[in-house]
Amino acid sequence: RTGHILMVGQSYRYRRPARAVRRALSDGTLGTLLSIRILTRRNTSTFWDPNDTRYTIPHFYLLDNGVHHLDTLRAVTGRDVARVYSRGWHTPGSPYTHNAGGVTLLDLEGGASVLYDNEYVTSGRETSWNGEWDITGSKGRLFWRGGDPDADSAEITLQLSGHAPTPVQLPKRTRSELDAELAEFISAIETGDPPETSSADNLQTMAAVFGCVQSVETGRVVSIPDLMQEVTCVT
């Protein structure tokens, strides 16, 4: 309504590993995208004071961390989420009042399937905040590992069918992810072009997140286009 630029700070997609993976998927290296597995294990049980409000927020693992992974998923694949089926559970000994982890099966537009396993209270090995990604295409697989504690670093390996594994080079580190975000914002203001993470684009990420929340609460598959339509009708 105002004609001003509104941009959302989705920092994960501006990290070098995400940029490298997006390049590998967009240039046809893997062929047709078939499936993705994302595993995230973080222990946030002692991050905050025991009485901190964050431990009482329902579906906090999705709202706080899942939003970044689902946005990164959209960024690297160039696809929106079509459907989700999500289940959550309470972790024994967790300081969270509600679920502290869960698993989601997502269908992307174009047919690829995604298995997203996210846990916010773990006593085992932790992954990077980026998670660990296994991406399968018709020509081979891509493995994204590492990045803890430096989430702007990673070990990405390409395994094409019939060939030996080869490392994927990350873009040269010229600035932090936050600096990259700000540069995008400034460019949008100067040129009038919509930024990559515009508010309009981010609605698709938020719809995917709240689709997961709705699926956990109802036990049903949620159509993201239908959810977007419901929101449009309400507003």
LUMVEX-748584 format. One record per atom (N, C-alpha, C, O, CB): x, y, z; residue in one letter. Coordinates in steps of 0.1 Angstrom, whole numbers, plus 5000, padded with zeros to 4 digits. Atoms other than C-alpha are relative to their C-alpha. Glycine has a CB too. Layout:
<atoms>
XYZA ...
</atoms>
This chain:
<atoms>
500849885000R 500050005000R 500850135000R 500550234994R 499150005012R 499249884999T 502850245007T 501050014989T 501550124986T 500850005013T 499149995011G 505050154978G 501549995004G 502450004997G 499950124992G 498750024994H 508050095001H 500549864999H 499649774999H 500150065014H 499450145000I 510449795001I 499849945014I 500250005024I 501450014996I 500050084987L 509749535028L 500749874997L 500349794989L 498549985005L 499250125002M 512349265030M 500149925013M 500349985024M 501450044995M 499950084988V 512548975055V 501549945000V 502049904990V 499049884999V 498650044999G 515948875069G 500249855002G 500549805013G 500650075013G 499850155000Q 516148505060Q 501549984997Q 501949954986Q 499149934989Q 498550005002S 519948485066S 500549874995S 501649874989S 500650035013S 499450135004Y 520448105061Y 500249994985Y 501349934981Y 499149895005Y 499850025015R 519948125023R 501150094995R 501650064983R 498750044993R 498849915005Y 522748395021Y 501349945004Y 502449995001Y 499850145006Y 498750064997R 525348155035R 500649934988R 499949894979R 499749905012R 499350065011R 527948015012R 499649864996R 499449834985R 501550015002R 500550135003P 526847655015P 498749994992P 498549924983P 500049915012P 501349995007A 523347735005A 500150054986A 499450004977A 499050095008A 499849955014R 524547934975R 500649894991R 500349884979R 500950125001R 499450115008A 526747644964A 499049894996A 499149844985A 501249945008A 501050105002V 523947394967V 499050054989V 498649974980V 499349965013V 501049945009R 521547624948R 500650004986R 499949974976R 499650145004R 499350005013R 524147654920R 500049864994R 499849844982R 501450065001R 499950145005A 524547274917A 498649954996A 498649874986A 500549925011A 501450055004L 520747224915L 499550084988L 498950024979L 499150025012L 500649925011S 520047514891S 500749974987S 500249994976S 500150145004S 499250025012D 522847424866D 499849864994D 500449834984D 501450035002D 500350135006G 521447074860G 501049895003G 501049784998G 500050014985G 499050104996T 524446894876T 499449875005T 499949765001T 500950065011T 500650124994L 522146654895L 498949944991L 498349844994L 499550035013L 501150045008G 519646624867G 498650045006G 498550145013G 500049854998G 501349974995T 515946604877T 500049975015T 500549875020T 498949914993T 500150014985L 515446664915L 499049895003L 497849904999L 499750135006L 500950114996L 513946354931L 499650015015L 498450005018L 500749874997L 500350004985S 514246374969S 501150085007S 502250095003S 499949865005S 499049934990I 515946564998I 499749955014I 498549935018I 499850154999I 500150034986R 516546455033R 500850105008R 502050135005R 500649855004R 499349904991I 517346715060I 499949965014I 498849935019I 499350144998I 500050044986L 518446625094L 500650115008L 501750165005L 500949875002L 499549894991T 518846885122T 499949955014T 498949915019T 499250134998T 500050044986R 519946805157R 500750125008R 501950145006R 500749875002R 499449904991R 520547095182R 499549985014R 498349955016R 499750144994R 500450014986N 520447095220N 499850155005N 500850215009N 501049925008N 500349864995T 518747425231T 499549995014T 498950095019T 499050074991T 500650024987S 517747285265S 500650095011S 500050125021S 500249865004S 499349914990T 520247515283T 500350144994T 501150215000T 501249945006T 499749875007F 520247815259F 499650125008F 500350225009F 499350004986F 500649884994W 518048035280W 499749965015W 499849855019W 498750044993W 500550024986D 516948075316D 498949915001D 498049914992D 499650145007D 501150105000P 514647795327P 498650054999P 497749994995P 500249925013P 501449945001N 511748035330N 499850094988N 498850164987N 499950095013N 500149925012D 512348195296D 498749964992D 498349844992D 501249984991D 501350035007T 509048225276T 500249914988T 499249844985T 499550144995T 499950095012R 510548045246R 499849865003R 499449784994R 501550024995R 500250144996Y 510347715265Y 498549975001Y 498149855002Y 500649975013Y 501450024999T 506547765266T 499250024987T 498049994986T 499450095011T 500649975012I 505847855230I 499749874992I 500649794990I 500850094991I 500350125007P 504047575211P 500750004986P 500850104979P 498449984997P 499450025013H 505847435180H 501350094999H 501650134987H 499150024989H 498949905000F 508947655189F 501149954990F 501750034984F 500550025014F 498950065009Y 511347415170Y 499750034985Y 500650054977Y 500149855002Y 500449965014L 509347495138L 500150154998L 500650204988L 498649954997L 500149855002L 508847865144L 501450075001L 501650174994L 499150065011L 498749944997D 512347935156D 501149964990D 501950044985D 500549985014D 498950065008N 514547705135N 499549954986N 500149964976N 500749895007N 500650065012G 512247535110G 499850104989G 499950074977G 498849935003G 500249905010V 511447855093V 501250034991V 501050054979V 499550135007V 498849985008H 515047895082H 500349894991H 500749914980H 501250025010H 499750115009H 515347545069H 499049994988H 499449964977H 499949875009H 500950005011L 512147565049L 500250114990L 500050094978L 498550015006L 499749895009D 513147895035D 501349964992D 501349994980D 500350135008D 498950045007T 516547755026T 499749894989T 500249894978T 501149945009T 500550105009L 514747455010L 499450074987L 499850034976L 499049915006L 500549935011R 512847694988R 501050074992R 501050084979R 498950115005R 498949935007A 515947894980A 500849924991A 501149954980A 500850085010A 499150085007V 518147614969V 499349924989V 499949894978V 500749905009V 500750085010T 515447424949T 499350094990T 499050054979T 499049915006T 500849915009G 513647734934G 498649954999G 497949994990G 500650004987G 501450055000R 510347554943R 499350045013R 499950055024R 500049854998R 500849984988D 507547624967D 499549865005D 499549774998D 498850094997D 500650124995V 506047364990V 498649984996V 497850084997V 500250005016V 501450025004A 502847204978A 499249945011A 498049985013A 500049904988A 500750074989R 501846975007R 500949965011R 502149945009R 499349874994R 499250044988V 503046885042V 499249905008V 498049915010V 500550125008V 500650084989Y 502346605067Y 501149995011Y 502249955009Y 499749854994Y 499049984990S 504046665100S 499549945013S 498349955017S 500350155002S 500350054987R 504246495134R 501050065010R 502250075006R 500049845000R 499149954990G 505746625166G 499949925013G 499049855015G 499750155003G 500150074987W 506646485200W 500850075010W 501750155008W 500649864997W 499349954989H 507846575234H 501249925004H 501149805005H 499050015013H 498750074997T 511446485242T 500149985015T 500050085023T 501250084994T 499850034986P 512046315276P 501150105006P 502250115000P 500449865003P 499149914993G 513746565300G 500150134994G 500950214998G 501449945000G 499949875007S 513046855277S 499450115009S 498550095016S 499149994987S 500549884992P 512547205293P 498850064993P 498150144999P 501150105002P 501149955007Y 509947275266Y 498749955005Y 498549835008Y 500249984985Y 501450044996T 506247265276T 499449914989T 498649824992T 499250125003T 500650075011H 505347145242H 501049924992H 502149904997H 499350104990H 499150085008N 506946945214N 501350074998N 501450194995N 499449964987N 498649955002A 510746985210A 500649944988A 501849964985A 500949985012A 499550065013G 511046795177G 498949944993G 497849924998G 501149905004G 501050065008G 509346635149G 500549974986G 501750004983G 498750094998G 499650045013V 509446495114V 498950044990V 497750034993V 500349854999V 501049955010T 507746635082T 500349944987T 501549934983T 500050155000T 499950045014L 507146485048L 499450114991L 498350154993L 499349874997L 500449895008L 506946765022L 500049964985L 500949894981L 500850125002L 499950015015D 506046754985D 500250144994D 499550234997D 498649944994D 499749875007L 507547034964L 499350004987L 498949904981L 501550014998L 500649995013E 505947174934E 501049944989E 502249974990E 499750154997E 499250065009G 507246974905G 500349855003G 500849784995G 501350074998G 499950144997G 507146644923G 501049945009G 500949835014G 500149934988G 498950054991A 510246614945A 499449995014A 498650065018A 501250095000A 500450024986S 509746474980S 501150045010S 502350025006S 499649855002S 499149964990V 511446605012V 499749945013V 498549945017V 500150155001V 500250054987L 511946435045L 500850095010L 502050105008L 500549855002L 499449904991Y 512646695072Y 499949955015Y 498849945020Y 499450144999Y 500050064986D 513746565107D 500750115008D 501950135007D 500749865000D 499549894993N 514246845132N 499849985015N 498749965020N 499450134996N 500150024986E 515046805169E 500850125007E 501950155004E 500749875004E 499549894993Y 515647095193Y 500649975014Y 501250055021Y 499050115002Y 499450044987V 516646895224V 500649864997V 499949764995V 499049995011V 499350135003T 519246615218T 501149985009T 501850085013T 500450004985T 498950044991S 521746435239S 501149944992S 502249914997S 499649915011S 499050065009G 523646305209G 500850104992G 500850224996G 499349914990G 499249915008R 525846455182R 499150114994R 498050084988R 500749924989R 500749895006E 524746795171E 500450034985E 501650014982E 500150135008E 499749965013T 524546905135T 500350155000T 500150225010T 498949974990T 500049865002S 525247255122S 498650055001S 497649985000S 500750044986S 501349935001W 522447505124W 499449984986W 498149984985W 500150155004W 500550025013N 522147445087N 499449864998N 498549844989N 501150024990N 500550145002G 521447075092G 500949924991G 501949984986G 498649994996G 499350095010E 522746785071E 499049964989E 497949924992E 500649875007E 500950015012W 521346755036W 500549894991W 501749884988W 499950134992W 499750105010D 521246455013D 499050024988D 497850014990D 499849855005D 500849965012I 519946554978I 500249904989I 501349884985I 500350154996I 499950105010T 519146294952T 499450054987T 498250104987T 499349875004T 500549965013G 518746374915G 500149884990G 500749784994G 500750124994G 499950115009S 518446154884S 501449974995S 501649864990S 499250044988S 498650025004K 522246194878K 500949965011K 502049935009K 500550124992K 499150034989G 523546144913G 499550065013G 498350095014G 501450054997G 500449954987R 523546274948R 501050115005R 502250125001R 500049895011R 499249894995L 524846584967L 499849995016L 498749985021L 499550144995L 500050014985F 525846565004F 500550135006F 501650185002F 500949885005F 499649884993W 526046875026W 500249975015W 499249935022W 498950114998W 499650034986R 527846835059R 500850115006R 501250204999R 500849865001R 499149904993G 529747035085G 499350135002G 498150155001G 501350024992G 500649874997G 529347395094G 499850035015G 499150135018G 498850024993G 500149974986D 529547375132D 501450015006D 502249925006D 499249895007D 500849894996P 530447615147P 499850114989P 498950204991P 500550075012P 500049895010D 530947825115D 499049954989D 499349884980D 501450024993D 501050055009A 527647785096A 500250064986A 499550014977A 498650055005A 499749955014D 529147975066D 501049924993D 501449954982D 500550155001D 499150105006S 531447685060S 499349874999S 498249855005S 501349995008S 500650135001A 530647325050A 500949914991A 501849964985A 498650014993A 499450095010E 531847015032E 498849944992E 497949874996E 500749885008E 501050045010I 529746955001I 500649914990I 501649944984I 499350124993I 499450105009T 530346644981T 499049964989T 497849944992T 500449875008T 500850045012L 528946554946L 500449864997L 501649834994L 500250104988L 499850145004Q 528546184938Q 499149974988Q 497949934989Q 499649915012Q 500850035012L 527446144902L 500149854997L 501149785000L 500650084988L 500150155002S 526445794891S 501149964991S 501450014980S 498649974993S 498950065008G 529445594879G 501350085002G 502350054995G 499650004986G 498849924998H 531945854891H 500450015015H 499649995024H 499850154995H 499649984986A 534045914922A 499550125006A 499250224999A 501649995000A 500449884993P 532946164948P 501050124998P 502250104998P 499849985015P 499149885002T 534246514942T 499450125009T 498250135011T 500050054985T 500549884992P 534146824965P 499450114992P 499950134981P 501250055009P 500749895006V 531947114956V 500650135007V 500650145019V 498550005001V 499449884995Q 533747454960Q 498950105005Q 497950124998Q 500950064990Q 500949904995L 532047714981L 500450144994L 501550154990L 500150015016L 499649875005P 531848074968P 501050065009P 501150035021P 498750094999P 499049934992K 534648294980K 499350085011K 498350155008K 500950094991K 500649934989R 533948445014R 500550154999R 501650185001R 500549945014R 499749865002T 533848825007T 499350085011T 499750195014T 499650054986T 500749934990R 531348925034R 499149905008R 498849795003R 499150114994R 500850094992S 529148775061S 498649994994S 498250074985S 499950055015S 501450025005E 525548655055E 499250125003E 498350164995E 499449885006E 500749884996L 524248965073L 500350114991L 499550194987L 500250035014L 499549895009D 526349195051D 499349974986D 499050074979D 501550004999D 500650045013A 524949005020A 498650045000A 498050094990A 500249854997A 501449964999E 521449065032E 499850154999E 499050204992E 499449955014E 500149855000L 522049435038L 500350054986L 499650154981L 500950065010L 499749965014A 523549465003A 498849984991A 498650064982A 501349934995A 501250035008E 520449304988E 499050105003E 498350154994E 499549865004E 501049904997F 518249545007F 500350134994F 499450204989F 499950015016F 499649875005I 520249844997I 499850014985I 499350114979I 501550035003I 500250015014S 520149734961S 498650014996S 498250084986S 500649874994S 501549995003A 516349694962A 499550145001A 498750194994A 499349905009A 500449864998I 515950044976I 500550094988I 499850174983I 500650055013I 499449915011E 518250194949E 499449974987E 499350074979E 501549985000E 500450045014T 516950004919T 498449994999T 497950004988T 500649874996T 501550035001G 513249944929G 499749864997G 498549834997G 499450094990G 500350145003D 513649574921D 499749935013D 500349965023D 501249944993D 500350074988P 512149334946P 501249925005P 501849864997P 498749914998P 498950084995P 514649174969P 499749855000P 498549814999P 500450045015P 500150145001E 515248804969E 499049955011E 498249865009E 501349925002E 500950044989T 513548775003T 499050105003T 498950155014T 500949975013T 501049904998S 510749014998S 498949945009S 498849825011S 499450044986S 501150044991S 507749005021S 499049914992S 498549814998S 499250125005S 500950085008A 505648854992A 500649864999A 499949765000A 499850064986A 499350135001D 508248574987D 499949935013D 499749815014D 501450024995D 499950074987N 508448505024N 498649955005N 498649865013N 500550105010N 501350064997L 504648445026L 500049854997L 499449775004L 498950074992L 499950155003Q 505448105009Q 500749925011Q 500349815014Q 500649984986Q 499350064989T 507948025036T 499149995012T 499149885018T 501350075003T 500950014988M 505548115064M 498949914998M 498549845008M 499550145003M 501150095002A 502747925048A 500549855002A 499749775007A 499550014986A 499550134998A 504947615047A 500249975015A 499949865020A 501449984993A 499850014986V 505847665084V 498749975007V 498549885015V 500750125006V 501350014994F 502247715095F 499249884995F 498349835001F 499250134999F 500650135005G 501147425073G 500549885008G 499749795011G 500449984985G 499550114991C 503447205094C 499450015014C 499049905019C 501650025002C 500749994987V 501947345126V 498649954999V 498249875008V 500050155004V 501450045002Q 498447285113Q 499949854999Q 499049785004Q 499350064988Q 500050155002S 499346925103S 500349935013S 499749835016S 501149974990S 499750054987V 500846855137V 498750005009V 498449905016V 501150075008V 501249984991E 497646985154E 498849924995E 498049885003E 499750145001E 501250075005T 495146805131T 500349864996T 499449784995T 499550084988T 499750135005G 497046495120G 499749984986G 499749864981G 499349905008G 500450015014R 496146565084R 501150064991R 501950144995R 498750074998R 499249945010V 497946645052V 499550144997V 498350164996V 500149924987V 500449865002V 497947025046V 500450044986V 501650034983V 500550095011V 499649955013S 497847175011S 500450155002S 499650235008S 498849994990S 499549864998I 499947495011I 499250104991I 498950214996I 501550014997I 500849915008P 498147654981P 498650035006P 498150145006P 499849954986P 501349984993D 494847595000D 500150095012D 499250175015D 499449865003D 499849924988L 496247745031L 500250154996L 499750245003L 501249955008L 499849865005M 497448055012M 498750064995M 498450184998M 501050004988M 501349955004Q 493948084997Q 499150045012Q 498450145011Q 499349904991Q 500849974988E 492348075031E 500450135006E 499650215010E 500249895011E 499449874995V 494648355043V 499550124992V 499250224997V 501549995001V 500449895009T 493848565012T 498550035002T 498250155002T 500249954986T 501549984998C 490048515018C 499850085013C 498950165014C 499349875000C 500249934987V 490448625055V 500450144999V 499750235005V 500849925010V 499549865001T 492448935047T 499350084990T 499650204989T 501550004997T 
</atoms>
